[in-house]
């Protein structure tokens, strides 16, 4: 049978919200028209794609149909772009927002020429990995770490940047006057995390490696909220990428960490089943920018990476 992409789009939109009303709003149509399109698709396929009792949820057939449906829509968009010359859009989900990952993406984008980017906010790596597996995003960008139960087994990743990390201290911290500090110097201080520590793999591994036992976390309420805690705690600190812009908070100090210098690993991730036609071009853009800006410098003994990041050094 020939698939009508308008019907497929109605299904994918509804699958994304599990609510006919909200899906209709997102697709700029009426709920009645949307329902008719989904019903027509179910009739053509001879299966029910949604269970509608006690709320809307995907049926088993709908779960099986969804990945291919998303791929069909993406292929249609690429075909139209190839004819119209608009260029294929790249949907990139980004996480780790307090560390401003768009700094790195924006620098590499300039080397890629006229690419239409559609950045999306990812909550964390597990949520972005899920979006990549489902074909809802073309690329992910942030710090990648192994997920339980092999949930990232179908994904490929490429290390694109190793960024030195500074310690940020309040004005009353006894180490605030130092020009440089070792991670071991922070052992008697309290680590403040920008979100629940269980979601922050890098900070967890840093604290474990350098035996920092006093740890504070909580909901992610933004950078200002985090830095207010650091400024108010005479023994508190947080970590921040060295090149990221730190807001001008009176008295806060960003101090380089040495012996060793912790490095934060930024990676691109994608699903080969939904490989974007511009992926190789984009990877070259990141590689060229990385070489020019020395993004991938690593010296054993001088620098520190969590164990899970070492494997990325051999596959970059």
Beta strands, then each sheet from edge to edge (+ up, - down):
strand 1: 50-51
strand 2: 57-58
strand 3: 89-94
strand 4: 116-121
strand 5: 139-142
strand 6: 155-169
strand 7: 180-182
strand 8: 190-192
strand 9: 214-216
strand 10: 236-241
strand 11: 253-258
strand 12: 261-271
strand 13: 303-304
sheet 1: 1+ 2-
sheet 2: 4+ 3+ 5+ 12- 6+ 10- 8- 9-
sheet 3: 4+ 3+ 5+ 12- 13-
sheet 4: 4+ 3+ 5+ 12- 6+ 11- 7-
end
